[in-house]
Amino acid sequence: MSTNPKDRFERQAVIWWNPFSHQGKVYDLAHLHPKTVVYQQAAKGEKPACSYTVNVMFGLHCFTRGFPRGAQQPHPALLYADSREEREFDFQRYELSKRLPAIVESLPRRKCFHTGKGNFFSIDVVDDQGKHFEYDIFFAASRSSRGGLNLFVQSAYVRDPLHASSRPHKKPIAFFVILFNTLHDRPIKPPPK
């Protein structure tokens, strides 16, 4: 088996999430199946219009969480696994994950940030019954061996005290810069603090 991260990324393209059942209720995950999005970048000045075909995949962390700290054993009825790990199904993350396809399609209009660790994130401000909170979406981009680009949504969760220090405070980077540089195999350096 290859250890090349790009090869591993390609294999993730075949993730079709099975529904999750709990206490007689079925939680459909079809909205997180792989899809293709074509992003259209308008012409600007001397630069012609451009389109990017992107294979979008969603990871396990978009609707599950790690086991609670200090827990002796995870709740067996909440376990959900992919080929690499087992985690607990998270009902809040699941509900918010229904927003992910629209968020991914709107990335060109959103602020994106470099984490400094080879991936990026964007923030969606959610208003739920008068309560505002930040929903952070982490993603990585790579060139596809079949042409075009891959975008892997690695994780998405509500910003809370447990995750308060993980978000870097840096200048935003345009989503089309991420796509262009990835497609042309150019490095994307984190902006200075």
Secondary structure, 3 states (H helix, E strand, C coil): CCCCHHHHHHHHHHCCCCCEEECCEEECCHHHCCEEEEEEECCECCECCEEEEEEEEEEEECCEECCCCCCCCCCHHHEEECCCCEEEECHHHHHHHCCHHHHHHCHHHCCEEECCCCCEEEEEEEEECCEEEEEEEEEEEEECCCCCEEEEEEEEEECCHHHCCCCCCCCCECHHHHHHHHHCCCCCCCCCC
